[in-house]
C-alpha cells in the first residue's frame, strides 16, 4: 500500500479537528448533522476496507509463505465486497460534491471557508479510500488468477485433485464389482 504523504495526513487531520470544533460548538445546523453522519459513514467504510486488507494480506501470506492452495471463492468474495464498497464511496463522493456546491451559509466568511475546507478534506478522504480499495481489487484479481493457474497445474500433475467425472465413477464401481465377484469365485474354488 502506498504511503500517505504528510500533506494528505494533514488534510485528514484538519478535517477531523475542524469537524470536532464545529460539533463541540453545540449549535445544531444542517452542516453539523452532515458532519456527524459523514464521520459515521467514513468510519464504517474505513473499517470495511481494513477488514478486506487484512483478509487479502492473510491470503497472500498463505499463498506465498505457506504455499497453500487457496480457495478461489475467497478472492472472489473479497473482490465482490470491494466492488460494493467502491460503489458506496462513489455515491458518498457524488453526494458530497452536490452538498458542497449547494452549501449556502449566512455566517461569516471564516465559517464558510472552514466548511469548504472540511468538504475538501472529506472528498480527499473518500478519494483516498477509493484508491486503497482499487489497489485491493487489483491485488484480489491478480491473486485470483494466480490461484486458478496453480490449481490447473496441480490438477494436471496430480489426478487426486481432479473432480471425478460421472462415467469414470461408473467404471470404477463396475470394476470393483468384477473384482469382488472374481474374489468370491476364487474363494469357493479353494474351499
Secondary structure, DSSP 8 states (H G I E B T S, - for coil): -----HHHHHHHHHHHHHHHHHHHT----HHHHHHHHHHHHHHHHHHHHHHHHHHHHHHHHHHHTS-----HHHHHHHHHHHHHHHHHHHHHHHHHHHHHHH----S-HHHHHHHHHHHHHHHHHHHHHHHHHHHHHHHHHHHHHHHHHHHHHHHHH-GGGS---HHHHHHHHHHHHHHHHHHHHHHHHT-
